[in-house]
Structure formats: C-alpha cells, structure tokens
Amino acid sequence: MVVMLMFEVRAGEGGDHSMRFARTLFDAAAVRVRRTGGSFVPRTVDGRTLVADMSPDSDMAALAGTHRIQGLSGPTGKRHTSTVTVAVLEPSTVPVI
C-alpha cells in the first residue's frame, strides 16, 4: 500500500464547455505531476467528475478551489462563463497495481 492524495476535478456551470475545461485542467495536472517525477493514476471518470490518485509530494494542492474561464460564444459575441471545482483530498491508502 502507498499513501496517495485524491485529486478531483468537477465540471460546474457552462455545459459542454465546462466539461472540456475540466478535462483540460485534469490532463494538465497529470502532465505536471508526471514531469516532476510524481505518480498520477486516473481512477474514475464519471460524467462530470474526474478523479485520480496522485503523489502526496505534488504541488497540485495549490489548484484546490473554484476556477472559471470566460469567452465569447458564436456570432452574437455573448460572454460565456464556465466553471470547474478542484479538490485535493487528504492522503488515503490505495492499492498500487
């Protein structure tokens, strides 16, 4: 058994755009953790929630909180806001395969 942190990204308001934002943030976190020599193991992808186990020595805890992105949508140029929530939960014991 190895002690890991649970990293969760959940899409919020913004529909499909929010889900793409969540996936981009999740993938970027995976790249960052792995580049710094850590472990990032995707665990579940359940609709609007992405969960992974990651090394406790990672600096990803700084991402915890709510994030938003704004942009202009379509030919009307209306402002569109999408949000995601990131949680970094306390170490838990998970089996390493």
Residue pairs with C-beta under 8 A, 6 or more apart in sequence:
1 93
1 94
1 95
1 96
2 93
2 94
2 96
3 56
3 91
3 92
3 93
4 39
4 41
4 53
4 54
4 55
4 56
4 91
4 92
4 93
4 94
5 53
5 54
5 55
5 56
5 58
5 60
5 61
5 88
5 89
5 90
5 91
6 43
6 51
6 52
6 53
6 54
6 87
6 88
6 89
6 90
6 92
7 29
7 40
7 51
7 52
7 53
7 54
7 60
7 86
7 87
7 88
7 89
8 49
8 50
8 51
8 86
8 87
8 88
8 89
9 22
9 25
9 26
9 29
9 49
9 50
9 51
9 84
9 85
9 86
10 22
10 48
10 49
10 50
10 84
10 85
10 86
10 87
11 18
11 19
11 21
11 22
11 48
11 49
11 82
11 83
11 84
12 18
12 66
12 82
12 83
12 84
12 85
13 81
13 82
13 83
14 21
14 80
14 81
14 82
14 83
15 82
17 69
17 71
17 80
17 82
18 48
18 82
18 83
18 84
19 48
21 67
21 69
21 82
21 83
21 84
22 48
22 50
22 84
23 50
25 63
25 67
25 84
25 86
26 50
26 52
29 40
29 52
29 54
29 60
29 63
30 40
30 42
30 52
32 58
32 60
33 39
33 40
33 54
33 55
33 58
33 60
34 40
36 58
36 59
38 54
38 55
38 57
38 58
39 53
39 54
39 55
40 52
40 53
40 54
40 55
40 58
41 52
41 53
41 54
42 50
42 51
42 52
43 51
43 52
43 53
44 50
44 51
45 51
53 94
54 60
56 91
60 88
61 88
63 86
63 88
64 86
64 87
64 88
65 85
65 86
66 83
66 84
66 85
66 86
67 83
67 84
67 85
67 86
68 81
68 82
68 83
68 84
69 81
69 82
69 83
70 79
70 80
70 81
70 82
71 79
71 80
72 78
72 79
72 80
73 79
73 80
